[in-house]
Amino acid sequence: MKISKLNIAFALHLIFFGLVVSDVLPRSLVLYETIALALYLIIAPLEDGLIFFVRCIPLFIAIPLTATFDNFNQWRIFSGILFLKFLIFNFKFLNDLKAQISKYKVNLYGKVSVPFIILLALACLSVFAADDKIIAIKRIIYFLNASLTGVVIWYLSKTKEFSERLIKNIAIPTLIVALVGVVQVISTYLMDIYQFMRVWGEGIQLRQFGEQWSYIATHVGNTWFAYYGDQLSLRVFSLFPDSHSFPIFLLLGLPAVFAIFRSVRAKALSVGLLFLMVILSGTRGMWLAGAGAILWSLLILLFLKYKKTPQDRKRVFSGIAAYLGLFILLFGVAYPIAASPQFLLSKPDALLLQRRLRSVLDLGETSNAARIAIWKASWESIRQKPLLGVGIGNFPVVLGQDIKLARAGSSAHNLYVQIAAETGMFAFLALLYLIWLIIRKLYHNFIETKGTIKEVYAGALLITIPWVLAYLMTDVAIFDERALLLFTVTFGLLFSNSHELEKRRDEGNR
């Protein structure tokens, strides 16, 4: 059987990634591999390039350009290449834009573009209000850079063939990071905490993200452990910088895993693995949002019944929603893992996970109390600067902290509050409007999409996207590079309107 160039390129990068992060190969080779991959993306078909990019989202490495600048990630170059290639070969330098719009009957200025334009405009204006304007400008460039592949995917996913191919390939990085999470859990039984920090903090994470992040994670702070007195338990973070962005990535990739497995056993094992990793991330906001996802699913089922939705659609959604019961049951599996003697330390109190679960609603618990204090300070800042906020990327100013601490986790611990604090109340309202459009689009896609893979994917997204949006009331981890990239990919698929084009073709064939 002939192996495609895409699979060869991916296999080589996967091997290279493993050799670099395990320190078999020096980081200095990353620059040369980046050049080689850039050439591949230029030569390969655009569709293959996008598939490669999506597969590699959690596997991209920071390029050590200089001794003091070693955190510029490969994806930032590759997304630019794919976007430029898209403009050149699909729009012929934009000269035939009108013909393309006529051909696909696409309204580039649809409702969903309105909140994005408003958010971008307000982000740009907030630069003038920012204490550190350089940081603000860098933040805008970062978001624009991350959105480039989403635009290309939005355009190409109008065909059923490519959208289904993309969905299948989203499952690959999702399962990879889940399996790495399993390896990470196993490693806690083979080494003490100091060895673990050397391997993951000073080793793997340094070679993934650069020396600045490695120093922050090992000397300033991280979210890798749950502490109760002298006891500690791993909060799984896999190939991510923290244990918050990791479960977001898993939930965004979960619909693709649902869609590709047909057998009940394979689906239960793969979905169960992802749910278990979400639980073992120790992210309490994600657990609480999971309870909200169960309630949300029940409301959707009632709404489907009220709207007299065809029985097959209700059956598909109820089948997907039933797996949320597995999420609850897996706390029973996570319990002995959390209670086990990790890092070669005994745990006299075996109720660590139970105590962490109970602390979700304990307002006096240290982390919860700190969040409440941050929210109060944020709303006071919003009251004082309601129009443009403190400037995008300048949130630490709200707390009277050094702006450089943003990378160390200084945030509002609430996406919606952070956007209001950084870019003002009008941006907050634009975000709420965008969320309404997303929820409405999720529902319509599920109702109108044809084909088993896309139907199941749309149905699962109708659960996992609201789950993530609910979780973001306690965190801003969606801004992490890997989580943000998969979100833009998902967003491009969501708003591609491929089902509408299929419907028009069906009507034209009658």
ZANU-738622 format. One line per 10 residues: number of its first residue (from 1); for each residue x, y, z of C-alpha. Coordinates in steps of 0.5 Angstrom, whole numbers. Layout:
% residues N
NUM> X/Y/Z; ...
***
This chain:
% residues 510
1> 0/0/0; 3/7/-2; 4/12/4; 2/19/2; 7/24/3; 2/27/8; 3/21/13; 11/21/11; 11/28/13; 7/27/20
11> 11/21/22; 17/24/21; 15/30/25; 12/26/30; 19/22/31; 23/29/31; 18/32/36; 19/26/41; 27/26/40; 28/33/41
21> 23/33/47; 27/27/50; 33/31/49; 36/26/44; 37/31/39; 39/38/40; 34/44/40; 38/47/35; 36/43/30; 29/45/30
31> 30/51/26; 32/47/20; 26/42/21; 22/48/21; 25/50/14; 24/43/11; 17/43/14; 15/50/11; 18/48/4; 13/42/5
41> 7/46/6; 9/51/0; 9/45/-5; 4/40/-2; -3/41/-4; -7/46/1; -12/41/3; -6/37/5; -2/42/9; -8/44/13
51> -9/37/15; -2/37/17; -3/43/21; -9/40/25; -5/34/26; 1/37/29; -3/43/33; 0/40/40; 7/38/37; 9/44/34
61> 16/47/38; 19/53/40; 24/55/35; 31/57/39; 32/63/34; 37/66/40; 39/65/47; 34/70/49; 29/69/44; 27/62/44
71> 19/61/45; 17/63/37; 13/57/36; 13/54/29; 6/54/28; 6/62/27; 10/61/21; 6/55/18; -1/59/19; 2/65/15
81> 4/60/10; -2/57/9; -6/63/9; -2/66/4; -2/60/-1; -10/60/0; -10/67/-2; -5/66/-8; -9/60/-11; -16/61/-9
91> -17/68/-10; -11/69/-15; -9/75/-11; -16/77/-9; -17/79/-17; -23/74/-18; -26/75/-11; -33/77/-14; -33/71/-18; -31/66/-12
101> -37/69/-8; -42/68/-14; -39/61/-15; -40/59/-7; -46/64/-6; -42/66/1; -44/72/4; -37/74/7; -41/80/11; -46/75/15
111> -48/76/22; -42/72/25; -37/77/22; -40/83/26; -38/81/33; -31/79/30; -30/86/27; -33/90/33; -28/86/38; -22/87/33
121> -24/94/32; -24/95/40; -18/91/41; -14/96/37; -17/102/40; -16/99/47; -8/100/45; -9/107/46; -11/106/53; -6/101/55
131> 0/102/60; 4/97/55; 2/99/48; 8/94/45; 5/88/49; -2/90/47; 0/90/40; 3/83/40; -3/81/43; -7/83/37
141> -2/80/32; -2/73/36; -10/73/36; -10/75/28; -4/70/27; -8/64/30; -14/66/26; -11/65/20; -12/57/19; -19/58/21
151> -21/63/15; -18/58/10; -21/52/14; -28/56/14; -27/57/6; -25/50/4; -30/46/9; -35/48/4; -34/41/1; -37/35/4
161> -31/31/3; -26/36/6; -30/37/12; -31/30/13; -23/29/12; -22/34/17; -26/32/22; -23/25/22; -16/28/23; -18/32/29
171> -19/26/33; -11/24/32; -8/30/36; -14/29/41; -12/22/42; -5/23/42; -5/28/48; -10/24/52; -5/18/51; 1/22/53
181> -3/24/59; -3/17/61; 4/16/60; 5/22/65; 0/19/70; 5/13/70; 11/17/71; 9/19/77; 10/12/80; 17/12/77
191> 20/18/80; 20/23/86; 17/30/85; 24/33/84; 25/28/78; 19/29/75; 20/37/75; 27/36/72; 24/31/67; 18/35/65
201> 19/42/67; 26/43/66; 26/38/60; 20/37/56; 17/43/57; 23/47/56; 24/44/49; 17/45/47; 16/52/50; 23/55/51
211> 27/57/57; 22/63/59; 16/58/60; 21/53/63; 23/58/69; 16/60/70; 13/53/71; 19/51/75; 20/57/79; 14/62/79
221> 8/57/79; 4/52/75; -2/48/75; 1/41/75; -1/39/82; -7/39/87; -4/40/94; -7/38/101; -2/39/107; 4/35/105
231> 0/31/100; 0/32/93; -3/29/87; -2/30/79; -6/34/75; -5/32/68; -3/37/63; 0/32/58; 4/36/52; 1/43/55
241> 3/48/59; -2/48/64; -8/43/67; -13/48/64; -12/48/57; -11/41/56; -18/39/58; -21/45/53; -17/41/48; -20/35/49
251> -27/37/49; -26/41/43; -23/34/40; -28/30/43; -34/31/38; -29/28/32; -27/22/36; -35/21/37; -35/21/30; -30/17/27
261> -31/11/32; -37/6/29; -37/0/34; -40/2/41; -34/-1/45; -28/3/41; -33/9/42; -33/8/50; -26/6/50; -24/13/47
271> -29/17/50; -28/14/56; -20/16/56; -22/23/54; -27/24/60; -22/20/65; -16/25/63; -21/31/63; -22/29/71; -15/27/72
281> -13/34/70; -16/36/77; -20/42/74; -25/44/78; -29/49/74; -29/43/68; -32/38/73; -37/44/75; -38/45/68; -39/38/66
291> -45/38/71; -48/44/67; -47/40/60; -51/34/63; -57/39/65; -56/43/58; -57/36/54; -63/35/58; -66/42/56; -64/40/49
301> -67/34/49; -74/37/51; -73/43/46; -72/37/40; -78/34/43; -82/41/43; -80/43/36; -82/36/34; -75/34/31; -75/28/27
311> -74/22/31; -67/20/28; -64/26/30; -67/26/37; -64/19/37; -57/21/35; -57/26/40; -59/22/46; -54/17/44; -49/22/45
321> -51/25/51; -52/18/54; -44/18/54; -44/24/60; -46/18/64; -39/15/63; -36/22/65; -40/21/72; -38/14/73; -31/15/71
331> -30/19/78; -30/12/81; -24/10/77; -20/17/78; -21/16/85; -16/11/87; -11/14/82; -11/21/86; -11/17/92; -5/12/90
341> 2/14/93; 4/18/87; 12/21/87; 14/15/91; 10/19/97; 5/15/101; -2/18/102; -5/17/109; -11/21/107; -14/17/101
351> -20/22/100; -16/27/96; -20/27/90; -26/27/94; -24/33/98; -22/37/92; -29/35/89; -32/38/95; -28/45/95; -32/46/88
361> -37/50/92; -33/52/98; -32/60/97; -28/60/103; -23/55/100; -16/59/98; -17/58/90; -24/60/90; -23/66/95; -17/69/91
371> -22/68/84; -27/72/88; -22/78/90; -20/78/83; -27/79/80; -29/84/85; -22/88/83; -24/87/75; -31/90/76; -28/96/80
381> -23/97/74; -29/96/69; -33/101/73; -27/106/72; -26/104/65; -32/102/62; -30/104/54; -24/101/53; -21/98/59; -14/97/61
391> -12/95/54; -12/88/51; -6/84/54; -5/89/60; -10/85/65; -4/85/71; -5/92/71; -12/91/74; -9/87/80; -3/92/81
401> 2/87/78; 7/87/73; 5/86/66; 10/81/65; 6/76/70; 1/75/64; 5/69/62; 5/67/69; -2/66/69; -4/73/72
411> -12/73/69; -19/75/71; -20/67/71; -26/69/67; -26/70/60; -32/74/60; -30/79/65; -23/79/62; -25/82/56; -29/87/59
421> -23/89/63; -18/89/58; -23/92/52; -29/95/55; -36/93/56; -38/94/48; -33/88/47; -36/84/53; -43/85/49; -40/84/42
431> -38/77/45; -44/75/48; -47/77/41; -42/72/38; -44/67/43; -51/67/42; -49/66/34; -45/60/36; -50/57/40; -56/58/35
441> -51/55/29; -49/49/33; -57/47/34; -58/49/26; -52/45/24; -54/39/28; -61/39/25; -59/40/18; -53/37/17; -53/30/13
451> -48/24/13; -46/20/19; -40/23/21; -42/30/20; -48/29/24; -45/26/30; -40/31/30; -45/37/30; -49/33/35; -43/32/40
461> -41/40/39; -48/42/41; -45/39/48; -38/40/48; -38/47/46; -43/50/51; -39/46/56; -32/50/54; -36/56/54; -39/55/61
471> -32/53/64; -29/59/61; -33/63/67; -28/61/71; -21/61/67; -18/64/60; -14/58/58; -18/58/51; -12/63/50; -7/58/50
481> -4/57/43; -6/50/42; -13/51/45; -14/57/41; -12/54/35; -16/48/35; -22/53/37; -21/57/31; -21/50/27; -27/48/30
491> -30/55/29; -28/55/21; -32/48/21; -38/50/25; -39/56/20; -37/53/14; -44/53/11; -43/46/8; -50/43/10; -53/49/6
501> -49/48/0; -51/41/0; -58/43/1; -58/48/-5; -55/42/-9; -60/37/-7; -66/43/-9; -62/44/-16; -62/37/-18; -70/36/-17
***
